[in-house]
Amino acid sequence: MLHAHHTAENASTSTIARMTTSTQSGGLASSRRGPGIVWLVASGLLGACTLLAPSDDHYLSNPDHSRLEAGAGGEGGDTTPNHDEAGTGGDGGDGPMTAAGDGGIADSSGGGVSSSAGSAGSHAGSAGSNGGTGGAEPLVCSPGLADCNQKAADGCEVDLTSSRDNCGGCGKAFACATDQVCENRTCISLSGCSDGTREGFLPIASWPHIAGCTAQWPRGSLRDAKTGSACGFESSVCNVPADACGIGWHVCAIPPFGPSEVSDQATQEECAAQPGAYAIAVGDQSCEPCTTAGAGAACCGDGCVQQNGSCLYPDMTAWFGMINNYVNKCGAIESALEGRGVLCCRSP
């Protein structure tokens, strides 16, 4: 009995030992399998996310195929050096983009603003289109000077105050006629006669400010204003006596100049020696009034009538005479005969 009891006790002890060993082995195996399952699950989730997220190639591909919710930015402008045209800004995105895209900035409506590269292209284009040569800025000239040939190398080469070809401005519209010089930006007649031909007080170099100009005109006043039509005895009939005087000239002795404008330039002998007869805008006997009722018109030339007037030269002032049986007066005078005309003086 005692032996049997020990045998049963030993058997029981062995069974417990085996169960303990089995439990420990099962626990160890279970502890080893737990982390592996966690990593397996995590790896599966990571793979799934990878499949769902777009790759880098997706974002680097054509923007037309890569827009999702946000619009793509515009492309930068043309920055080619010395470009003739301004650089162009980029195109905006199509979506509600609020951040910068590739080369541009889009607004809330999807429109793009050109990048700084596009702005640089614009400045380059503007510089190439400015005046001067080689895209240089146009010259800034001092008053009275101009760069008429648009060549920066020779600077502001034209003096607009004295250039006959560019009198007061550049180009043919500002060119003076053959009988003109440029003074203070204005073309002035050299001969003093609108038809370019002077008949009295020659040569011009000796008489630069007084001229005898033959012409025809209907009855009128020596003080009538110019109408602007060039005329002369050999060409067309003048509308008024003053039209026979060239640009920058007027009928001698009109106000405010008076009779001294003639007597200060020529002596009585020089006045009387000129070929022809040239009327002056004052009376021969008394200078005023210059009206239809006034005295006869004063005159210089060998064709005048000596009446011993005193307006220009005391007791030696001549008269223009009669034409068509009409007594020519300062305010009512006509000219229709060869060699007759008007005396013109250079305006200051």
C-alpha atoms as a printed R data frame, in Angstrom:
    type eleno elety resid chain resno       x       y        z
1   ATOM     1    CA   MET     A     1   0.000   0.000    0.000
2   ATOM     2    CA   LEU     A     2   2.785   2.296    0.870
3   ATOM     3    CA   HIS     A     3   4.515   1.476   -2.364
4   ATOM     4    CA   ALA     A     4   1.344   2.020   -4.325
5   ATOM     5    CA   HIS     A     5   0.818   5.365   -2.633
6   ATOM     6    CA   HIS     A     6   4.321   6.512   -3.596
7   ATOM     7    CA   THR     A     7   3.788   5.304   -7.119
8   ATOM     8    CA   ALA     A     8   0.573   7.225   -7.444
9   ATOM     9    CA   GLU     A     9   2.171  10.321   -5.933
10  ATOM    10    CA   ASN     A    10   5.050  10.123   -8.340
11  ATOM    11    CA   ALA     A    11   2.691   9.715  -11.259
12  ATOM    12    CA   SER     A    12   0.744  12.730  -10.163
13  ATOM    13    CA   THR     A    13   3.887  14.771   -9.782
14  ATOM    14    CA   SER     A    14   5.045  13.801  -13.243
15  ATOM    15    CA   THR     A    15   1.696  14.768  -14.728
16  ATOM    16    CA   ILE     A    16   1.821  18.185  -13.082
17  ATOM    17    CA   ALA     A    17   5.359  18.697  -14.329
18  ATOM    18    CA   ARG     A    18   4.330  17.847  -17.868
19  ATOM    19    CA   MET     A    19   1.373  20.239  -17.705
20  ATOM    20    CA   THR     A    20   3.594  22.998  -16.404
21  ATOM    21    CA   THR     A    21   6.118  22.396  -19.144
22  ATOM    22    CA   SER     A    22   3.312  22.343  -21.716
23  ATOM    23    CA   THR     A    23   1.843  25.581  -20.385
24  ATOM    24    CA   GLN     A    24   5.204  27.312  -20.412
25  ATOM    25    CA   SER     A    25   5.872  26.142  -23.939
26  ATOM    26    CA   GLY     A    26   2.456  27.362  -25.082
27  ATOM    27    CA   GLY     A    27   2.942  30.743  -23.436
28  ATOM    28    CA   LEU     A    28   6.349  31.191  -24.999
29  ATOM    29    CA   ALA     A    29   4.996  30.347  -28.420
30  ATOM    30    CA   SER     A    30   2.122  32.734  -27.900
31  ATOM    31    CA   SER     A    31   4.464  35.530  -26.831
32  ATOM    32    CA   ARG     A    32   6.531  34.952  -29.903
33  ATOM    33    CA   ARG     A    33   3.554  35.032  -32.304
34  ATOM    34    CA   GLY     A    34   2.041  38.321  -30.929
35  ATOM    35    CA   PRO     A    35   4.579  40.893  -32.349
36  ATOM    36    CA   GLY     A    36   4.670  39.160  -35.673
37  ATOM    37    CA   ILE     A    37   0.935  39.601  -36.090
38  ATOM    38    CA   VAL     A    38   1.204  43.339  -35.244
39  ATOM    39    CA   TRP     A    39   3.916  43.934  -37.838
40  ATOM    40    CA   LEU     A    40   1.963  41.959  -40.394
41  ATOM    41    CA   VAL     A    41  -1.122  44.175  -39.867
42  ATOM    42    CA   ALA     A    42   0.945  47.400  -39.937
43  ATOM    43    CA   SER     A    43   2.677  46.349  -43.134
44  ATOM    44    CA   GLY     A    44  -0.684  45.690  -44.768
45  ATOM    45    CA   LEU     A    45  -2.046  49.106  -43.830
46  ATOM    46    CA   LEU     A    46   1.116  50.853  -45.055
47  ATOM    47    CA   GLY     A    47   0.891  49.058  -48.367
48  ATOM    48    CA   ALA     A    48  -2.734  50.090  -48.750
49  ATOM    49    CA   CYS     A    49  -1.849  53.750  -48.084
50  ATOM    50    CA   THR     A    50   0.928  53.526  -50.597
51  ATOM    51    CA   LEU     A    51  -1.488  52.340  -53.224
52  ATOM    52    CA   LEU     A    52  -3.916  55.181  -52.471
53  ATOM    53    CA   ALA     A    53  -1.409  58.119  -52.402
54  ATOM    54    CA   PRO     A    54  -0.230  59.580  -55.782
55  ATOM    55    CA   SER     A    55   3.418  59.024  -56.580
56  ATOM    56    CA   ASP     A    56   6.042  61.796  -57.183
57  ATOM    57    CA   ASP     A    57   5.771  61.139  -60.908
58  ATOM    58    CA   HIS     A    58   2.118  62.021  -60.650
59  ATOM    59    CA   TYR     A    59   2.944  65.536  -59.400
60  ATOM    60    CA   LEU     A    60   5.793  66.016  -61.881
61  ATOM    61    CA   SER     A    61   3.669  65.053  -64.889
62  ATOM    62    CA   ASN     A    62   1.700  67.412  -67.197
63  ATOM    63    CA   PRO     A    63  -0.309  69.796  -64.966
64  ATOM    64    CA   ASP     A    64  -3.358  69.159  -67.106
65  ATOM    65    CA   HIS     A    65  -3.345  65.563  -65.870
66  ATOM    66    CA   SER     A    66  -2.236  66.241  -62.298
67  ATOM    67    CA   ARG     A    67  -4.851  68.654  -60.992
68  ATOM    68    CA   LEU     A    68  -6.824  67.224  -58.135
69  ATOM    69    CA   GLU     A    69  -8.606  69.700  -55.878
70  ATOM    70    CA   ALA     A    70  -6.178  72.653  -56.149
71  ATOM    71    CA   GLY     A    71  -5.320  74.408  -59.484
72  ATOM    72    CA   ALA     A    72  -1.759  74.277  -60.754
73  ATOM    73    CA   GLY     A    73   0.279  77.505  -60.887
74  ATOM    74    CA   GLY     A    74   1.138  79.312  -64.146
75  ATOM    75    CA   GLU     A    75   4.366  79.044  -66.013
76  ATOM    76    CA   GLY     A    76   7.014  81.773  -65.865
77  ATOM    77    CA   GLY     A    77   7.366  84.399  -68.613
78  ATOM    78    CA   ASP     A    78   9.891  84.514  -71.446
79  ATOM    79    CA   THR     A    79  13.203  85.884  -70.179
80  ATOM    80    CA   THR     A    80  15.206  85.630  -73.392
81  ATOM    81    CA   PRO     A    81  17.807  88.502  -73.362
82  ATOM    82    CA   ASN     A    82  17.202  91.380  -75.806
83  ATOM    83    CA   HIS     A    83  13.754  90.063  -76.589
84  ATOM    84    CA   ASP     A    84  11.808  92.485  -78.797
85  ATOM    85    CA   GLU     A    85   8.562  91.914  -76.928
86  ATOM    86    CA   ALA     A    86   7.690  91.992  -73.267
87  ATOM    87    CA   GLY     A    87   7.793  88.694  -71.354
88  ATOM    88    CA   THR     A    88   4.427  87.096  -70.802
89  ATOM    89    CA   GLY     A    89   3.026  86.134  -67.430
90  ATOM    90    CA   GLY     A    90   2.016  82.617  -66.547
91  ATOM    91    CA   ASP     A    91  -1.467  81.141  -66.843
92  ATOM    92    CA   GLY     A    92  -3.373  80.693  -63.596
93  ATOM    93    CA   GLY     A    93  -4.718  77.469  -62.222
94  ATOM    94    CA   ASP     A    94  -8.263  76.302  -62.637
95  ATOM    95    CA   GLY     A    95  -9.108  75.539  -59.019
96  ATOM    96    CA   PRO     A    96  -9.355  77.489  -55.772
97  ATOM    97    CA   MET     A    97  -5.620  77.584  -55.397
98  ATOM    98    CA   THR     A    98  -4.203  79.796  -52.660
99  ATOM    99    CA   ALA     A    99  -0.506  78.879  -52.789
100 ATOM   100    CA   ALA     A   100   2.203  79.431  -55.357
101 ATOM   101    CA   GLY     A   101   2.366  76.993  -58.250
102 ATOM   102    CA   ASP     A   102   5.123  76.384  -60.770
103 ATOM   103    CA   GLY     A   103   6.331  79.887  -61.739
104 ATOM   104    CA   GLY     A   104   3.164  81.857  -60.894
105 ATOM   105    CA   ILE     A   105   0.699  82.782  -58.168
106 ATOM   106    CA   ALA     A   106  -2.967  82.004  -58.621
107 ATOM   107    CA   ASP     A   107  -5.809  83.983  -57.109
108 ATOM   108    CA   SER     A   108  -9.008  82.636  -55.618
109 ATOM   109    CA   SER     A   109 -10.696  82.567  -59.025
110 ATOM   110    CA   GLY     A   110  -7.970  80.433  -60.543
111 ATOM   111    CA   GLY     A   111  -6.289  83.291  -62.488
112 ATOM   112    CA   GLY     A   112  -2.506  83.377  -62.418
113 ATOM   113    CA   VAL     A   113  -0.132  86.303  -61.938
114 ATOM   114    CA   SER     A   114   3.049  86.190  -63.971
115 ATOM   115    CA   SER     A   115   6.203  85.208  -62.155
116 ATOM   116    CA   SER     A   116   9.195  87.458  -61.566
117 ATOM   117    CA   ALA     A   117  10.765  85.755  -64.565
118 ATOM   118    CA   GLY     A   118   7.920  87.019  -66.778
119 ATOM   119    CA   SER     A   119   8.369  90.523  -65.347
120 ATOM   120    CA   ALA     A   120  12.049  90.412  -66.217
121 ATOM   121    CA   GLY     A   121  11.167  89.465  -69.792
122 ATOM   122    CA   SER     A   122   8.808  92.456  -69.947
123 ATOM   123    CA   HIS     A   123  11.542  94.870  -68.881
124 ATOM   124    CA   ALA     A   124  13.923  93.407  -71.412
125 ATOM   125    CA   GLY     A   125  11.371  93.846  -74.194
126 ATOM   126    CA   SER     A   126  10.680  97.465  -73.202
127 ATOM   127    CA   ALA     A   127  14.353  98.366  -73.292
128 ATOM   128    CA   GLY     A   128  14.677  97.006  -76.816
129 ATOM   129    CA   SER     A   129  11.832  99.158  -78.156
130 ATOM   130    CA   ASN     A   130  13.005 102.556  -76.891
131 ATOM   131    CA   GLY     A   131  14.495 105.211  -79.136
132 ATOM   132    CA   GLY     A   132  18.154 105.501  -80.021
133 ATOM   133    CA   THR     A   133  20.312 102.709  -81.361
134 ATOM   134    CA   GLY     A   134  20.808  99.242  -79.961
135 ATOM   135    CA   GLY     A   135  17.921  99.573  -77.510
136 ATOM   136    CA   ALA     A   136  19.485 102.595  -75.774
137 ATOM   137    CA   GLU     A   137  17.321 105.256  -74.195
138 ATOM   138    CA   PRO     A   138  16.569 108.298  -76.433
139 ATOM   139    CA   LEU     A   139  18.897 111.237  -76.011
140 ATOM   140    CA   VAL     A   140  17.768 114.085  -73.822
141 ATOM   141    CA   CYS     A   141  18.799 117.269  -75.614
142 ATOM   142    CA   SER     A   142  19.209 120.796  -74.320
143 ATOM   143    CA   PRO     A   143  16.601 123.360  -75.406
144 ATOM   144    CA   GLY     A   144  17.126 124.328  -79.035
145 ATOM   145    CA   LEU     A   145  19.010 121.117  -79.921
146 ATOM   146    CA   ALA     A   146  17.708 117.821  -81.304
147 ATOM   147    CA   ASP     A   147  18.834 114.335  -82.347
148 ATOM   148    CA   CYS     A   148  17.165 114.530  -85.770
149 ATOM   149    CA   ASN     A   149  19.073 111.597  -87.332
150 ATOM   150    CA   GLN     A   150  18.350 109.392  -84.283
151 ATOM   151    CA   LYS     A   151  21.998 108.392  -83.994
152 ATOM   152    CA   ALA     A   152  23.281 108.576  -80.463
153 ATOM   153    CA   ALA     A   153  26.897 108.486  -81.684
154 ATOM   154    CA   ASP     A   154  26.836 112.121  -82.837
155 ATOM   155    CA   GLY     A   155  24.596 113.330  -80.002
156 ATOM   156    CA   CYS     A   156  22.149 116.203  -80.418
157 ATOM   157    CA   GLU     A   157  23.581 117.220  -83.775
158 ATOM   158    CA   VAL     A   158  20.982 119.792  -84.925
159 ATOM   159    CA   ASP     A   159  20.532 123.377  -83.728
160 ATOM   160    CA   LEU     A   160  16.815 123.960  -84.271
161 ATOM   161    CA   THR     A   161  17.263 127.723  -83.902
162 ATOM   162    CA   SER     A   162  19.412 128.060  -87.027
163 ATOM   163    CA   SER     A   163  19.199 124.868  -89.138
164 ATOM   164    CA   ARG     A   164  17.594 125.566  -92.533
165 ATOM   165    CA   ASP     A   165  16.664 121.898  -92.924
166 ATOM   166    CA   ASN     A   166  15.244 121.577  -89.402
167 ATOM   167    CA   CYS     A   167  14.069 125.027  -88.381
168 ATOM   168    CA   GLY     A   168  12.170 124.657  -85.117
169 ATOM   169    CA   GLY     A   169  11.691 120.897  -85.562
170 ATOM   170    CA   CYS     A   170  12.995 117.794  -87.325
171 ATOM   171    CA   GLY     A   171  11.960 116.802  -90.839
172 ATOM   172    CA   LYS     A   172  10.869 118.202  -94.179
173 ATOM   173    CA   ALA     A   173   7.911 120.014  -92.669
174 ATOM   174    CA   PHE     A   174  10.388 122.309  -90.893
175 ATOM   175    CA   ALA     A   175  12.720 122.911  -93.855
176 ATOM   176    CA   CYS     A   176  13.111 126.505  -95.041
177 ATOM   177    CA   ALA     A   177  12.672 127.503  -98.684
178 ATOM   178    CA   THR     A   178  15.588 128.460 -100.912
179 ATOM   179    CA   ASP     A   179  15.029 132.176 -100.236
180 ATOM   180    CA   GLN     A   180  14.913 131.683  -96.474
181 ATOM   181    CA   VAL     A   181  17.221 131.332  -93.490
182 ATOM   182    CA   CYS     A   182  16.421 129.958  -90.042
183 ATOM   183    CA   GLU     A   183  16.548 132.460  -87.215
184 ATOM   184    CA   ASN     A   184  15.248 131.711  -83.735
185 ATOM   185    CA   ARG     A   185  13.311 128.663  -84.974
186 ATOM   186    CA   THR     A   186  11.591 130.664  -87.726
187 ATOM   187    CA   CYS     A   187  12.199 130.651  -91.479
188 ATOM   188    CA   ILE     A   188  12.872 134.236  -92.598
189 ATOM   189    CA   SER     A   189  12.960 135.522  -96.172
190 ATOM   190    CA   LEU     A   190  16.382 136.643  -97.377
191 ATOM   191    CA   SER     A   191  15.201 138.768 -100.303
192 ATOM   192    CA   GLY     A   192  12.362 140.356  -98.334
193 ATOM   193    CA   CYS     A   193   9.928 139.664 -101.205
194 ATOM   194    CA   SER     A   194   7.378 136.841 -101.092
195 ATOM   195    CA   ASP     A   195   8.186 135.735 -104.661
196 ATOM   196    CA   GLY     A   196  11.861 135.436 -103.723
197 ATOM   197    CA   THR     A   197  12.983 138.205 -106.103
198 ATOM   198    CA   ARG     A   198  14.099 141.639 -104.924
199 ATOM   199    CA   GLU     A   199  14.138 144.547 -107.394
200 ATOM   200    CA   GLY     A   200  15.134 147.483 -105.182
201 ATOM   201    CA   PHE     A   201  17.939 147.947 -102.640
202 ATOM   202    CA   LEU     A   202  20.453 145.491 -104.023
203 ATOM   203    CA   PRO     A   203  22.707 143.734 -103.203
204 ATOM   204    CA   ILE     A   204  21.070 142.042 -100.249
205 ATOM   205    CA   ALA     A   205  24.325 142.014  -98.258
206 ATOM   206    CA   SER     A   206  24.410 145.832  -98.382
207 ATOM   207    CA   TRP     A   207  20.707 146.204  -97.532
208 ATOM   208    CA   PRO     A   208  19.777 143.291  -95.242
209 ATOM   209    CA   HIS     A   209  16.709 144.988  -93.711
210 ATOM   210    CA   ILE     A   210  15.048 146.959  -96.525
211 ATOM   211    CA   ALA     A   211  13.844 145.739  -99.925
212 ATOM   212    CA   GLY     A   212  11.942 146.987 -102.983
213 ATOM   213    CA   CYS     A   213   9.423 144.363 -104.222
214 ATOM   214    CA   THR     A   214   7.479 144.928 -107.452
215 ATOM   215    CA   ALA     A   215   3.910 143.640 -107.382
216 ATOM   216    CA   GLN     A   216   0.368 144.215 -108.570
217 ATOM   217    CA   TRP     A   217  -2.630 144.612 -106.260
218 ATOM   218    CA   PRO     A   218  -6.159 146.078 -106.411
219 ATOM   219    CA   ARG     A   219  -6.936 149.284 -104.562
220 ATOM   220    CA   GLY     A   220  -6.468 148.876 -100.812
221 ATOM   221    CA   SER     A   221  -4.569 150.136  -97.786
222 ATOM   222    CA   LEU     A   222  -0.823 149.831  -97.246
223 ATOM   223    CA   ARG     A   223  -1.650 148.808  -93.661
224 ATOM   224    CA   ASP     A   224  -3.940 145.909  -94.486
225 ATOM   225    CA   ALA     A   225  -2.805 142.673  -92.819
226 ATOM   226    CA   LYS     A   226  -1.194 139.917  -94.854
227 ATOM   227    CA   THR     A   227  -3.404 137.178  -96.230
228 ATOM   228    CA   GLY     A   228  -0.473 134.748  -96.525
229 ATOM   229    CA   SER     A   229  -0.399 134.392 -100.316
230 ATOM   230    CA   ALA     A   230   2.969 134.757 -102.046
231 ATOM   231    CA   CYS     A   231   2.825 137.095 -105.063
232 ATOM   232    CA   GLY     A   232   4.827 139.426 -107.276
233 ATOM   233    CA   PHE     A   233   4.668 141.437 -110.479
234 ATOM   234    CA   GLU     A   234   6.047 138.528 -112.502
235 ATOM   235    CA   SER     A   235   3.764 135.988 -110.816
236 ATOM   236    CA   SER     A   236   0.298 136.307 -109.278
237 ATOM   237    CA   VAL     A   237  -1.580 139.461 -108.280
238 ATOM   238    CA   CYS     A   238  -1.417 140.216 -104.543
239 ATOM   239    CA   ASN     A   239  -4.586 140.386 -102.459
240 ATOM   240    CA   VAL     A   240  -3.147 143.288 -100.437
241 ATOM   241    CA   PRO     A   241   0.152 145.254 -100.725
242 ATOM   242    CA   ALA     A   242   1.607 143.490  -97.643
243 ATOM   243    CA   ASP     A   243   1.423 140.094  -99.376
244 ATOM   244    CA   ALA     A   244   4.329 141.188 -101.585
245 ATOM   245    CA   CYS     A   245   6.614 141.175  -98.509
246 ATOM   246    CA   GLY     A   246   8.316 137.902  -97.571
247 ATOM   247    CA   ILE     A   247   8.040 135.972  -94.294
248 ATOM   248    CA   GLY     A   248   9.467 138.039  -91.461
249 ATOM   249    CA   TRP     A   249   9.002 141.320  -93.364
250 ATOM   250    CA   HIS     A   250   6.312 144.041  -93.385
251 ATOM   251    CA   VAL     A   251   5.433 147.207  -95.341
252 ATOM   252    CA   CYS     A   252   7.899 149.857  -94.165
253 ATOM   253    CA   ALA     A   253   6.777 152.511  -91.649
254 ATOM   254    CA   ILE     A   254   3.601 150.788  -90.407
255 ATOM   255    CA   PRO     A   255   2.937 151.364  -86.695
256 ATOM   256    CA   PRO     A   256   4.731 151.083  -84.392
257 ATOM   257    CA   PHE     A   257   7.812 151.610  -86.574
258 ATOM   258    CA   GLY     A   258   6.986 154.911  -88.283
259 ATOM   259    CA   PRO     A   259   8.923 156.890  -90.960
260 ATOM   260    CA   SER     A   260  12.285 156.609  -89.176
261 ATOM   261    CA   GLU     A   261  12.362 152.918  -90.156
262 ATOM   262    CA   VAL     A   262  13.148 154.141  -93.692
263 ATOM   263    CA   SER     A   263  15.166 157.292  -93.009
264 ATOM   264    CA   ASP     A   264  17.435 155.472  -90.511
265 ATOM   265    CA   GLN     A   265  18.417 152.907  -93.140
266 ATOM   266    CA   ALA     A   266  18.740 154.958  -96.290
267 ATOM   267    CA   THR     A   267  19.522 158.586  -97.126
268 ATOM   268    CA   GLN     A   268  17.212 160.644  -99.332
269 ATOM   269    CA   GLU     A   269  19.605 160.137 -102.253
270 ATOM   270    CA   GLU     A   270  19.742 156.378 -101.751
271 ATOM   271    CA   CYS     A   271  15.971 156.214 -101.476
272 ATOM   272    CA   ALA     A   272  15.467 158.201 -104.688
273 ATOM   273    CA   ALA     A   273  18.061 156.200 -106.655
274 ATOM   274    CA   GLN     A   274  16.330 152.813 -106.519
275 ATOM   275    CA   PRO     A   275  14.968 151.464 -109.843
276 ATOM   276    CA   GLY     A   276  11.165 151.561 -109.856
277 ATOM   277    CA   ALA     A   277   8.676 153.003 -107.366
278 ATOM   278    CA   TYR     A   278   7.978 151.469 -103.928
279 ATOM   279    CA   ALA     A   279   5.118 152.696 -101.731
280 ATOM   280    CA   ILE     A   280   5.566 153.286  -97.979
281 ATOM   281    CA   ALA     A   281   2.815 153.118  -95.334
282 ATOM   282    CA   VAL     A   282   2.848 156.855  -94.469
283 ATOM   283    CA   GLY     A   283   1.769 160.013  -96.325
284 ATOM   284    CA   ASP     A   284   4.254 162.046  -98.372
285 ATOM   285    CA   GLN     A   285   3.299 165.500  -97.083
286 ATOM   286    CA   SER     A   286   2.294 164.707  -93.521
287 ATOM   287    CA   CYS     A   287   2.804 161.163  -92.231
288 ATOM   288    CA   GLU     A   288  -0.676 160.776  -90.763
289 ATOM   289    CA   PRO     A   289  -3.493 160.106  -91.217
290 ATOM   290    CA   CYS     A   290  -3.003 157.012  -93.387
291 ATOM   291    CA   THR     A   291  -6.594 156.922  -94.628
292 ATOM   292    CA   THR     A   292  -8.522 157.284  -97.850
293 ATOM   293    CA   ALA     A   293  -8.654 161.035  -97.119
294 ATOM   294    CA   GLY     A   294  -4.961 161.408  -96.234
295 ATOM   295    CA   ALA     A   295  -2.096 162.723  -98.294
296 ATOM   296    CA   GLY     A   296  -0.452 160.737 -101.079
297 ATOM   297    CA   ALA     A   297   1.663 157.714 -100.152
298 ATOM   298    CA   ALA     A   298   5.386 158.271  -99.526
299 ATOM   299    CA   CYS     A   299   7.672 156.557 -102.040
300 ATOM   300    CA   CYS     A   300  11.280 155.476 -102.693
301 ATOM   301    CA   GLY     A   301  12.584 154.992 -106.243
302 ATOM   302    CA   ASP     A   302  13.387 156.792 -109.475
303 ATOM   303    CA   GLY     A   303   9.792 156.230 -110.657
304 ATOM   304    CA   CYS     A   304   8.271 158.232 -107.782
305 ATOM   305    CA   VAL     A   305   6.985 161.825 -108.181
306 ATOM   306    CA   GLN     A   306   8.866 164.458 -106.221
307 ATOM   307    CA   GLN     A   307   6.291 166.565 -104.367
308 ATOM   308    CA   ASN     A   308   8.652 168.116 -101.830
309 ATOM   309    CA   GLY     A   309   6.924 166.486  -98.883
310 ATOM   310    CA   SER     A   310   8.423 166.307  -95.409
311 ATOM   311    CA   CYS     A   311   7.391 162.978  -93.831
312 ATOM   312    CA   LEU     A   312  10.544 160.958  -94.562
313 ATOM   313    CA   TYR     A   313  12.998 163.665  -95.559
314 ATOM   314    CA   PRO     A   314  12.253 167.362  -94.934
315 ATOM   315    CA   ASP     A   315  11.015 168.941  -98.175
316 ATOM   316    CA   MET     A   316  12.345 165.994 -100.186
317 ATOM   317    CA   THR     A   317   9.822 163.187  -99.635
318 ATOM   318    CA   ALA     A   318   8.466 161.771 -102.923
319 ATOM   319    CA   TRP     A   319   4.960 160.545 -103.792
320 ATOM   320    CA   PHE     A   320   3.867 157.228 -105.330
321 ATOM   321    CA   GLY     A   321   1.952 159.051 -108.103
322 ATOM   322    CA   MET     A   322  -1.199 158.363 -110.076
323 ATOM   323    CA   ILE     A   323  -2.390 155.155 -111.687
324 ATOM   324    CA   ASN     A   324  -5.502 155.007 -113.874
325 ATOM   325    CA   ASN     A   325  -6.039 158.711 -113.153
326 ATOM   326    CA   TYR     A   326  -6.353 157.934 -109.460
327 ATOM   327    CA   VAL     A   327  -4.317 159.795 -106.831
328 ATOM   328    CA   ASN     A   328  -2.766 157.018 -104.736
329 ATOM   329    CA   LYS     A   329  -3.029 157.616 -101.013
330 ATOM   330    CA   CYS     A   330  -1.634 155.622  -98.079
331 ATOM   331    CA   GLY     A   331  -5.059 154.218  -97.209
332 ATOM   332    CA   ALA     A   332  -6.279 153.778 -100.783
333 ATOM   333    CA   ILE     A   333  -3.598 152.708 -103.234
334 ATOM   334    CA   GLU     A   334  -3.243 150.401 -106.205
335 ATOM   335    CA   SER     A   335  -0.443 149.016 -108.346
336 ATOM   336    CA   ALA     A   336  -0.759 147.799 -111.916
337 ATOM   337    CA   LEU     A   337   2.294 149.169 -113.736
338 ATOM   338    CA   GLU     A   338   5.638 147.478 -114.308
339 ATOM   339    CA   GLY     A   339   8.349 148.516 -111.918
340 ATOM   340    CA   ARG     A   340   5.930 149.542 -109.189
341 ATOM   341    CA   GLY     A   341   5.442 147.826 -105.858
342 ATOM   342    CA   VAL     A   342   5.918 148.147 -102.133
343 ATOM   343    CA   LEU     A   343   8.868 148.914  -99.862
344 ATOM   344    CA   CYS     A   344   9.368 146.085  -97.322
345 ATOM   345    CA   CYS     A   345  11.317 146.207  -94.060
346 ATOM   346    CA   ARG     A   346  12.678 143.363  -91.955
347 ATOM   347    CA   SER     A   347  10.747 142.734  -88.749
348 ATOM   348    CA   PRO     A   348  12.858 142.737  -85.548
